[in-house]
Amino acid sequence: MSAACVADILPVILCGGSGTRLWPASRASMPKQFARLVDPKFSTFQATAQRVADPATFARAAVIASSEARFIVAEQLAQVGLSADIVLEPQGRDSAAAVAVAALHAARRNPETVVLIMAADHVIGDTAAFVRAVSAAAVGARAGYTMTLGVEPTRPATDYGYIRRGAPLPEAEGAARVERFVEKPDAAGAERLIAEGALWNSGYFLFRADLMLAELEAHAPDVLAGARAALDAAVTDLDFVRLDAAAFARAPKISIDYAVMERTTRAGVLPVSFPWSDVGTWDAVWQVLPQDAQGNALRGRVELIETRNSLIHSEGDGLTTVVGLDDVVVVSTPDAVLVASKARSGEVKELVATLRANAHPEADAHLRMYRPWGWYQRIDIGERFQVKRIQVTPGGRLSLQKHHHRAEHWVVVRGTAEVTINDRVVLVHENEAVYLPIGSMHRLTNPGKIPLELIEVQVGSYTGEDDIIRVEDIYGR
Amino acid sequence: MSAACVADILPVILCGGSGTRLWPASRASMPKQFARLVDPKFSTFQATAQRVADPATFARAAVIASSEARFIVAEQLAQVGLSADIVLEPQGRDSAAAVAVAALHAARRNPETVVLIMAADHVIGDTAAFVRAVSAAAVGARAGYTMTLGVEPTRPATDYGYIRRGAPLPEAEGAARVERFVEKPDAAGAERLIAEGALWNSGYFLFRADLMLAELEAHAPDVLAGARAALDAAVTDLDFVRLDAAAFARAPKISIDYAVMERTTRAGVLPVSFPWSDVGTWDAVWQVLPQDAQGNALRGRVELIETRNSLIHSEGDGLTTVVGLDDVVVVSTPDAVLVASKARSGEVKELVATLRANAHPEADAHLRMYRPWGWYQRIDIGERFQVKRIQVTPGGRLSLQKHHHRAEHWVVVRGTAEVTINDRVVLVHENEAVYLPIGSMHRLTNPGKIPLELIEVQVGSYTGEDDIIRVEDIYGR
């Protein structure tokens, strides 16, 4: 197999999904694919991008993400030294529309490009085995099949869909035709499926761009039309390709499984046996993490007494302790704590729905909010004041803004700030402070080479985020 | 019974004990008797003081507390509009020494004064019934008995001591001689004791000062000698009576139960049936709190899914959630979280020992630290900085001090500060800031009528509490 041929695989990472079942670590403001839940060094999105970074095998990746996630995507790619084409969905339209965009994007390069669709939030234990499997499945894709990776089951899981294998696929060694996709079964059904040789549906698949476009044309023409119009009218904004909102909204919301995979006559599956998990629940996170002799998976500052088979995840500076419990999940973050029966951790989804219904801001927003210029985090709030810690990345620049109801005191604790106050520009160094009176027009920039950190003390009758008049913004907000 | 006679009861509240089994709400820096764990408005110490505040029945109370707790005691009494004689133990010497001090203190007033010894950390559900019982028991005390209150058991508790009743006491209606004190039994032993009519040992007792001194002289002369010398050499310091440390250290460490109660021939017990608990564990706290239809006792911001018979205590601004668990205790504070099996909540004591062994500061120190002038709380910390919120009560005045390794920025967010910087004194109002360079001599005072709140941003190479040179302090520290 020549290198030129193999590098024809174009990876597309789908970054949708809010991962509410992994609340409170995962929230809409920083969903699980961008959080460092499994590997303390990399998010699953970063691990996914790194998995397909070898130019001998893969073309430049594309990422399909929500508009809100655009700066997280760019920042996290930069952190691991990678770049990608970043296509922004103005709203989520489920996976068929995203796959259509992926196929259209790939076809512009070369209609016969093999596209590898990947979820951003899965864990794979053996990158080399994964790459080998993808290369093998690509052979079937080039031969005209939409190929899926089917994971050899290691337990009778009821939280995965299954794939029943049909006749062997002569065009790709080890692969078979898909006989049928099976929805998540009950426990007895899972046992039966495994006995019949069925595989877990990993959600990874590969196809030739031109053939997927033909499948979409045949089975979901509205999806394809919406995606095509959205990409044709897309605007390139900074480094992002922003799909046209009105056109994309016309693509019906449907999964690629329903729209194409269950209808096509040319679906193939390659059995794979590398460790794989969609880490969809805290129970699944516990399963993929290293465990100690008592079966506990621990993160952060944790102390236990007589506790077994549990996941204790302690974020931030806090100390989390457990006494005399088995099979629990405890996730402690600076503003929210989850304690759950491990077996019932899937119900966290209902919990988050309850939190939303009861208007708890912690349902969707993290305490630390990422922005294109860095992040801020509330560290204290009182009746007429609020205190934030703000970090600005080198070169980062907040919008030119003013507030009607609050004055601000900034104390620089690291790095150097360039502060514009009305028509004055001053440099503020570590251990220096600056005062921004109510109504003053101001702007904060990090002109230096290291992150700028400052403590902001807001004083006034109202300190809500919406008291902000943005006059100019380099990030197009 | 004349009022003059009844008012001869002198209540003495013993405030010792660190309440580690109620960690993390209770810690050495603010033990459970001063925390608002059961009643959100009053600590059990405050409730205890209020229970004996009626001058028709009780003389001015005395409080025996540790030196460290002196400002908390004074502040909490002031909050409920009460005053008391506050006697400070330079170190804990167990209850016999404290009772000896109480008897000596009372005898100075009148040797026949009846003393009521009370723990600061118990919950009593019916104050009127309690006062009636104390008045009835006082009759036995005046007749020469050391009277205890024996609580009618409502369950076969294994975490309380028991009292077996002997012959009726003709001198006090309803009372009996104590046949025997029984240590905490096992479950079968508890059932047997209850069948025999034994009562829970509440730890409350009453005696005539002169007779207790005679008992101590007979059974524990070293304890009495140490206590007497410590009180004779005591120093009155601000509003406190500070026992002499060297003398008090000579009193052997022994409980009043071992030293006197189990040896005296004149112990009586009055059966009482008001609701009583020593709230010694989180399980006991759950039992005394109001519960919802699912048996849950909730405090603070809490959301539950399918959870029963649990105590969820959420302090501060954070949100605490539980999914699919029964019979658990979850206590969430801004810097530490406890999750425990309710049945095993007594093991929190071992947990705290482990935390100490592993040098976790949360074992003993709260995030919010109370001082004679108010409190401070760390709200953020980083590599070369720390941020605190500081509240100074009206008239409060911090020591004149300086730091070698940090500069401080103070931003006033409420009230007015009088700030001394070297030889300059300035008033700093809300929304104003002041800078204290490294090495500058400074002092903070609240000259106003409302609490002063400020945000302190410390910047420097070391921000530990021990970088402080105190030059002058109105609180004698």
Interface residues (C-beta under 8 A of the other chain):
Chain A: P24 R301 E303 I305 E306 S314 D317 G318 L319 T320 T321 V322 V323 G324 L325 V328 V330 S332 P334 D335 A336 V337 L338 V339 A340 S341 A343 R344 S345 E347 V348 E350 L351 T354 L355 N358 H360 E362 I379 D380 I381 G382 E383 R384 F385 V387 R389 A407 H409 V411 V413 R414 E430 N431 A433 Y435 E453 I455 V457 V459 G460
Chain B: P24 R301 E303 I305 E306 S314 D317 G318 L319 T320 T321 V322 V323 G324 L325 V328 V330 S332 P334 D335 A336 V337 L338 V339 A340 S341 A343 R344 S345 E347 V348 E350 L351 T354 L355 N358 H360 E362 I379 D380 I381 G382 E383 R384 F385 V387 R389 A407 H409 V411 V413 R414 E430 N431 A433 Y435 E453 I455 V457 V459 G460
